Amino acid sequence: MNKTNTEKTVSPGKVPPKMPGALPLLGHMLAFGKNPFDYMMSLRKTLGEIGEFRMFHQEMVLMTGPDANEAFFRAPDAQLDQSQAYKIMTPIFGKGVVFDAPPHKKDQQLKMLMPVLRDKPMRGYAQVIVREVEQMIADWGDTGEIDLLEFMKELTIYTSSHCLLGDEFRYELNEEFARIYHDLEKGVNPLAFVFPYLPLPVFRRRDKARARLQELVTGIIAKRAQKPEKSEDAFQLLIDARYEDDSRLSAHEITGMLIGTLFAGHHTTAGTAAWTLLELARRPEYLERVLKELDTHFGVDGEVTFQALREIPVLENVIKEVLRLHPPLIFLIRKVMQDFHFKDYTIKAGKYVCASPRVSHRIADVFPDPEKFDPDRYSEARQEDARPFSWIAFGGGKHKCSGNAFAMLQLKAIFSILLRRYTFELVDDKDAYQDDFTQMVVQPVSPCRVRYIKRTDIKRAADASPENIVQESVENGPHFRIIIDRELCQGHATCMTEAPKLFQVDEAGNVTVLQENPPPDLLEKARQAEKYCPAKAIKIEFN
């Protein structure tokens, strides 16, 4: 007898198909470890948008494509738990910090960090980043060679620590902090996902670095307590922060959260910065377009401001295409706490579910000719990333990387100086520059050599700039309303800065739409809020 539709909805559903070739004890670990990306591409080709494989004893389910991504990112924590999947970070962040904290405590900790990533402080970071770039290249001369990845690692550790952590980490602890951070970074090793406390040298160095950093943090807290003036960085925010029960963070918790802040601001950005320059260097036609945009917009001496960095779409689209082809994270993981249903399938509690930006970004039905480097995919005419959850370089949903706006600002600010001062050429054959899949965070294989040549052909910027162009108000435009997707909103408060008559964001990050039926003359302001929302949580609908 045929089942009714109602019976189908409550029935258990099919088990996801399994990838063949599992070895005793190891499962698919050898094939996966050799090249995770190739393995996951093979899985999608063999099994489709959902399929299961095994890493040692752990059953993993890979879900790819916009529909699968949306189900993955919109699932509540009670069903797909991010914390359980990222125990790999516990030795680095610390016991009871972020992913190791109970859900209610983790939420409070993450909210404590949000103010430094909000719109208002972000507007001051551009000048800080510019100064760091200028300082790094001050002694370059007319031409020379560098290991691009090492250069970007050093530059982004300076920019991120200066913007987010404060002067002590940038200046007083410069060399020691760089060594500590390097050892912590190396502790993010694929083996740590299954065996985070194996007595390996890399894990011993990780633990020693974590302990030393806590000593330094404790000392800085004591010094800051003696100063009459207060800093406005993430460090001070955490010193002053209180839980709902009015208790303060311990030095152990502050240390872990500072590490988490820096990982968000640096850990993935260095590789993306390196790949952006490499892709431009091996495609002179796109480099020429970017240089023309920057020269026109800034000239030789134009000021790099927060607003100016918003108005360079050619460079922004290049960065987005780099992130499509070279997303730093191989996959994102959640543990299934309650049976999870996707279309006709049911994934049982206890398994792990993965989303892969790199695989999803290479689906031809979403991104035609997916292996081609084509920044024009994101132009107004094409908008290949318009389908929700198709482009997921920063993740999605409530757990979308809250530092995504800072990362884009940092990258655009770096190149707005670097590419106006120098052009770049590849030293080795262009095919020698490949992704390194031996690391949890994917970056170009090192050494990654490029040659820089000083530019002498830049003209001054035109007097007319986006800041000087006055928008005409629309008195009799279309009526519209504003929709907030509260599952996506992270409380960056960009909307309030863009349109204070339309949005209010409280200290907890809750957004209120102030006018249910806004007048037509506020449409442009609403569109700006929609355009610049880092979480893409705002939608304008016309009546």
C-alpha positions in Angstrom: 0.0 0.0 0.0 1.3 3.5 -0.9 2.2 5.8 1.9 0.5 9.2 2.2 2.5 12.4 2.1 2.0 12.9 5.9 3.5 9.4 6.5 6.5 10.3 4.3 7.2 13.4 6.4 7.4 11.6 9.7 9.1 8.5 8.3 12.8 8.0 9.0 14.0 8.7 5.5 16.9 7.1 3.5 20.4 6.7 4.9 22.9 8.8 2.9 24.8 6.8 0.4 28.3 5.6 1.4 31.6 6.2 -0.4 33.2 2.8 -1.3 36.8 1.9 -0.5 36.9 2.3 3.3 39.9 0.5 4.9 39.7 -1.3 8.2 40.2 1.1 11.2 41.4 3.9 8.9 38.2 4.3 6.9 38.9 6.8 4.1 41.5 8.7 6.1 44.4 8.0 3.7 42.6 9.1 0.6 41.1 12.1 2.4 44.5 13.1 3.9 46.3 12.9 0.6 44.1 15.7 -0.9 40.9 16.5 1.0 39.6 18.6 -1.9 40.1 16.0 -4.6 38.5 13.4 -2.3 35.4 15.5 -1.6 35.0 16.4 -5.3 35.2 12.7 -6.0 32.5 12.0 -3.4 30.2 14.6 -4.9 30.7 13.2 -8.4 30.1 9.7 -7.2 27.2 10.2 -4.7 25.7 13.6 -5.4 24.9 16.4 -3.0 25.0 14.2 0.1 27.3 11.2 0.9 29.0 9.5 3.8 32.6 8.7 4.4 34.6 7.6 7.4 37.7 9.1 9.2 39.0 6.4 11.5 36.0 5.5 13.6 34.0 8.6 12.9 31.2 8.7 10.3 31.1 11.9 8.3 28.4 13.2 5.9 29.4 15.7 3.3 26.6 18.0 2.0 27.3 20.3 -0.9 25.3 22.8 -3.1 23.0 25.7 -2.2 20.1 23.6 -0.9 22.4 21.4 1.3 24.3 24.5 2.5 21.1 26.2 3.5 19.9 23.2 5.5 23.3 23.0 7.1 23.7 26.6 8.1 20.1 27.2 9.2 19.9 24.2 11.5 19.6 25.1 15.2 22.5 24.4 17.5 20.4 21.9 19.4 20.4 19.8 16.2 23.7 20.5 14.5 26.2 21.6 17.2 29.2 23.6 16.1 30.9 23.4 19.5 31.1 19.6 19.5 32.7 19.6 16.1 35.4 22.1 17.0 36.9 20.5 20.1 40.1 20.6 18.0 40.3 24.3 19.1 40.0 23.5 22.9 43.7 23.2 23.6 44.3 26.5 21.8 41.4 28.6 23.1 41.3 26.8 26.4 38.9 24.8 28.5 35.6 26.5 29.0 36.2 29.1 26.3 34.1 29.6 23.1 33.6 26.1 21.6 34.3 24.3 24.9 31.9 26.5 26.9 28.2 25.6 27.6 25.9 27.1 24.9 24.6 30.0 27.1 28.1 30.9 28.2 29.5 30.7 24.6 26.8 33.0 23.4 27.7 35.6 26.1 31.4 35.3 25.2 30.9 35.9 21.5 28.7 38.9 22.2 31.5 40.4 24.3 33.8 40.4 21.2 31.2 41.8 18.8 31.7 45.5 19.6 35.2 45.6 18.0 33.7 44.2 14.8 30.8 46.7 14.6 30.5 49.4 12.1 31.7 52.3 14.2 35.1 51.0 15.2 35.6 49.5 11.8 35.7 53.0 10.3 39.0 53.7 12.0 40.8 50.6 11.0 41.5 51.6 7.4 44.1 54.2 8.5 45.8 51.7 10.9 46.1 49.1 8.1 47.5 51.7 5.7 50.2 52.8 8.1 51.2 49.1 8.6 51.5 48.5 4.9 53.5 51.7 4.3 55.9 50.7 7.1 56.4 47.1 5.8 57.4 48.3 2.3 59.3 51.4 3.3 62.7 49.9 2.6 61.8 47.9 -0.5 63.6 50.1 -3.0 62.9 49.9 -6.8 62.8 46.2 -7.2 63.3 42.9 -5.4 62.0 39.4 -4.5 59.9 38.2 -1.6 58.3 35.1 -0.3 54.8 36.4 -0.7 53.1 34.1 1.8 55.6 34.9 4.5 55.2 38.6 3.8 51.4 38.5 4.0 51.6 36.5 7.2 53.8 39.1 8.8 51.8 42.0 7.5 48.4 40.6 8.6 49.6 39.7 12.1 50.6 43.3 12.5 47.4 44.7 11.0 45.1 42.4 13.0 46.9 42.6 16.3 47.1 46.4 16.0 43.4 46.9 15.1 41.9 44.2 17.4 44.3 43.5 20.3 46.0 46.8 21.1 49.4 48.5 21.2 51.0 46.0 23.6 50.7 43.1 21.3 51.7 45.2 18.2 54.8 46.9 19.7 55.9 45.6 23.1 55.5 41.9 22.5 56.2 42.0 18.7 58.7 39.2 18.2 57.7 36.9 21.1 54.0 37.2 20.3 54.7 36.3 16.6 56.5 33.1 17.8 53.7 32.2 20.2 51.1 32.7 17.5 53.0 30.6 15.1 53.1 27.7 17.5 49.4 28.0 18.2 48.6 28.1 14.5 50.6 25.0 13.9 48.5 23.3 16.6 45.5 23.4 14.2 46.5 20.1 12.8 44.1 17.5 11.1 45.2 14.9 13.7 43.9 17.1 16.5 40.3 16.6 15.2 40.5 13.0 16.4 43.5 12.9 18.8 44.0 16.5 20.2 46.3 15.5 23.0 48.7 13.1 21.4 52.2 13.6 22.9 53.6 15.1 19.6 56.2 17.9 19.4 53.7 20.1 17.5 51.1 19.7 20.3 53.7 20.2 23.0 54.8 23.5 21.4 51.1 24.5 21.1 50.5 23.9 24.8 53.6 25.7 25.9 52.7 28.7 23.7 49.2 28.8 25.2 50.6 28.9 28.8 53.2 31.6 28.0 50.5 33.8 26.3 48.4 33.6 29.4 51.3 34.8 31.5 51.7 37.8 29.2 48.0 38.5 29.3 48.0 38.5 33.1 50.8 40.9 33.1 49.2 43.3 30.7 45.9 43.2 32.6 47.8 44.3 35.7 49.6 47.1 33.9 46.4 48.4 32.3 44.7 48.5 35.8 47.4 51.1 36.8 46.7 53.5 33.9 44.1 56.2 34.2 43.1 56.2 30.5 41.4 53.2 28.9 42.0 51.6 25.5 39.2 50.9 23.1 40.5 47.6 21.7 39.2 44.0 22.1 41.5 43.4 25.0 40.0 46.2 27.1 36.5 45.1 26.1 37.2 41.7 27.6 38.9 43.1 30.7 35.7 45.2 31.4 33.2 42.6 30.2 30.9 40.8 32.6 28.7 37.8 32.3 25.0 38.0 33.1 25.7 37.0 36.7 28.0 40.1 36.9 31.2 37.9 37.1 34.3 38.9 35.2 36.3 36.9 32.7 39.4 35.2 34.1 42.9 35.7 32.5 42.5 32.2 31.1 39.2 33.1 29.4 40.6 36.5 28.1 43.6 34.7 26.7 41.5 32.2 24.8 39.1 34.8 23.4 42.0 37.0 22.3 43.4 34.1 20.4 40.0 33.5 18.9 39.8 37.2 17.9 43.1 37.0 16.1 42.4 33.8 14.4 39.3 35.4 12.9 41.3 38.5 11.8 44.5 36.9 10.6 44.4 33.1 10.4 42.7 33.0 7.0 43.4 36.4 5.6 47.2 35.9 4.9 46.5 33.1 2.4 43.7 35.0 0.7 45.9 38.1 0.4 48.7 36.0 -1.1 46.4 34.3 -3.6 44.8 37.6 -4.6 48.2 38.9 -5.7 49.2 35.6 -7.3 46.0 35.4 -9.4 46.5 39.0 -10.5 50.2 38.4 -11.3 49.4 35.5 -13.6 46.5 37.4 -15.3 47.9 40.8 -16.4 44.5 41.7 -18.0 42.8 41.7 -14.5 45.7 43.3 -12.8 45.5 46.2 -15.3 41.8 46.6 -14.6 42.4 46.7 -10.8 45.3 49.2 -11.2 43.1 51.4 -13.4 40.3 51.4 -10.8 42.7 52.2 -7.9 44.5 54.9 -9.8 41.3 56.6 -10.8 39.8 56.3 -7.4 42.8 57.2 -5.2 45.5 58.5 -7.5 49.1 58.7 -6.2 48.2 60.3 -2.9 44.5 59.9 -2.3 43.4 59.1 1.2 42.3 55.5 1.9 39.1 55.9 4.0 36.5 53.4 5.1 34.0 54.8 2.6 36.5 54.9 -0.3 37.2 51.2 0.2 33.6 50.5 -0.4 33.7 52.0 -3.9 36.2 49.7 -5.6 34.0 46.9 -7.0 36.7 45.6 -9.5 39.1 44.8 -6.6 36.2 43.5 -4.4 35.1 41.1 -7.2 38.6 39.9 -7.7 38.9 39.1 -3.9 35.5 37.3 -4.0 36.6 35.2 -6.9 39.9 34.3 -5.1 37.7 33.2 -2.1 35.5 31.1 -4.4 38.5 29.2 -5.9 40.7 29.2 -2.8 38.5 29.3 0.3 40.9 28.9 3.3 38.8 26.4 5.1 38.5 22.9 3.5 35.3 22.2 5.2 33.0 23.3 8.1 31.8 20.7 10.6 28.8 20.2 12.9 28.0 17.3 15.2 24.5 15.8 14.7 22.9 16.0 18.2 19.3 15.1 17.0 18.5 13.2 13.8 18.9 15.7 10.9 16.6 15.5 7.9 17.5 16.8 4.4 15.2 16.1 1.5 14.6 12.3 1.5 17.6 11.6 3.8 18.0 11.3 7.6 21.4 11.6 9.2 21.4 9.9 12.6 22.5 11.6 15.8 26.2 11.0 16.7 27.5 11.5 13.1 29.2 14.6 11.8 28.0 16.7 8.9 30.3 18.8 6.7 29.8 21.7 4.3 32.7 22.4 1.9 32.9 25.9 0.4 35.5 24.7 -2.1 33.3 21.9 -3.5 30.1 24.0 -3.5 31.9 26.8 -5.3 32.8 24.4 -8.2 29.3 23.3 -9.1 28.8 24.2 -12.8 25.0 24.7 -12.4 25.7 27.6 -10.0 29.0 28.9 -11.3 29.4 28.1 -15.0 32.8 27.1 -16.1 33.7 26.8 -12.4 37.5 26.3 -12.8 37.9 29.6 -14.7 39.1 32.7 -12.8 36.3 35.2 -13.6 35.6 38.1 -11.3 32.9 39.4 -13.5 30.6 36.6 -12.1 29.7 39.1 -9.4 28.8 42.0 -11.7 25.4 43.6 -11.7 24.6 41.9 -15.0 25.5 38.3 -13.9 25.3 38.0 -10.1 26.1 34.4 -10.0 26.4 34.5 -6.2 22.8 35.8 -5.8 21.3 32.5 -5.0 21.3 32.2 -1.2 24.0 29.9 0.3 25.8 29.4 -3.1 28.9 31.5 -2.2 29.9 30.5 1.3 33.5 31.5 1.7 32.7 33.0 5.1 30.1 30.3 6.0 26.5 31.3 6.5 23.6 31.6 9.0 24.0 32.7 12.6 27.6 31.2 12.7 28.8 33.1 9.6 32.3 34.4 10.3 31.6 37.6 12.3 34.9 39.0 11.1 34.1 38.8 7.4 33.6 42.6 7.1 37.0 43.2 8.8 38.7 40.6 6.5 37.3 42.4 3.4 38.3 45.8 4.7 41.8 44.5 5.6 42.3 43.0 2.1 41.1 46.0 0.2 43.1 48.4 2.4 46.3 46.4 1.9 46.0 46.3 -1.9 44.9 50.0 -2.2 48.4 50.8 -1.0 50.5 47.9 -2.2 49.2 48.0 -5.8 49.6 51.8 -6.1 53.2 51.5 -5.1 54.4 48.4 -6.9 53.5 46.0 -9.7 54.2 42.2 -9.2 55.5 39.4 -11.4 55.8 35.7 -10.7 59.3 34.4 -10.3 58.4 30.7 -11.0 56.2 29.1 -13.6 52.6 30.1 -13.0 51.6 26.4 -12.5 54.1 26.1 -9.7 51.8 28.1 -7.4 49.4 25.6 -5.9 47.3 25.2 -2.7 48.9 23.4 0.2 46.4 20.8 1.5 48.6 19.5 4.3 47.3 22.3 6.5 43.9 22.8 8.1 43.8 26.3 6.7 44.7 26.2 3.0 47.3 28.6 1.7 49.7 28.7 -1.2 52.6 26.2 -1.1 55.7 27.9 0.3 58.1 29.2 -0.9 55.8 31.5 -2.9 58.2 33.9 -4.7 57.2 37.1 -6.5 59.1 40.0 -7.8 58.1 43.6 -7.1 58.8 46.6 -9.3 58.2 50.2 -8.2 55.5 52.0 -10.1 56.2 55.5 -11.6 53.1 55.9 -13.8 50.3 56.9 -11.3 48.4 60.1 -11.8 46.6 62.1 -9.1 43.0 61.3 -8.3 40.3 63.2 -9.9 38.7 65.9 -7.8 35.3 64.2 -8.0 35.1 61.2 -5.6 32.2 59.2 -4.3 32.2 61.3 -1.1 31.7 64.5 -3.1 28.8 63.3 -5.3 25.5 64.4 -3.8 22.7 61.9 -4.2 19.4 63.4 -5.3 16.5 62.5 -3.0 13.6 60.6 -4.4 10.4 62.4 -3.4 7.9 60.2 -5.2 9.6 56.8 -5.6 8.2 53.3 -4.9 6.8 52.3 -1.6 8.8 49.6 0.1 9.2 47.7 3.4 12.3 46.2 5.1 12.6 42.5 6.1 15.2 41.4 8.6 16.2 37.7 8.6 16.9 37.3 12.3 18.6 33.9 11.8 21.3 35.7 9.8 21.6 39.0 11.7 24.8 39.2 13.8 24.4 42.8 15.2 27.2 44.5 13.3 25.0 47.7 13.3 26.1 48.7 9.8 22.4 49.3 9.0 22.1 51.8 11.8 25.1 53.7 10.6 23.8 53.8 7.0 20.2 54.6 7.8 19.7 55.8 11.4 16.1 56.8 10.6 15.3 53.2 9.7 17.3 51.0 12.0 18.1 50.9 15.7 20.6 48.3 17.1 20.9 47.9 20.9 24.0 46.9 22.9 23.0 43.2 22.6 22.9 43.4 18.8 19.1 43.3 18.5 17.8 45.2 15.4 14.6 47.2 15.3 13.1 48.6 12.1 11.9 52.0 13.1 9.5 52.6 10.2 7.1 49.9 9.0 6.3 51.8 5.8 9.3 54.1 5.1 8.8 57.2 2.8 10.3 56.8 -0.7 13.0 59.3 0.0 14.7 56.9 2.4 14.9 54.1 -0.2 18.5 54.9 -1.2 19.5 54.8 2.5 17.7 51.4 2.9 19.5 50.1 -0.2 22.8 51.1 1.3 22.0 49.2 4.5 21.0 46.2 2.5 24.1 46.3 0.3 26.6 46.7 3.1 25.1 44.4 5.8 28.0 41.9 6.4 25.5 39.1 7.2 23.2 39.8 4.2 20.3 39.8 6.7 18.4 42.7 5.1 15.9 42.5 2.2 13.9 45.3 0.6 10.5 44.4 -0.7 8.4 46.7 -2.8 4.7 47.1 -2.1 
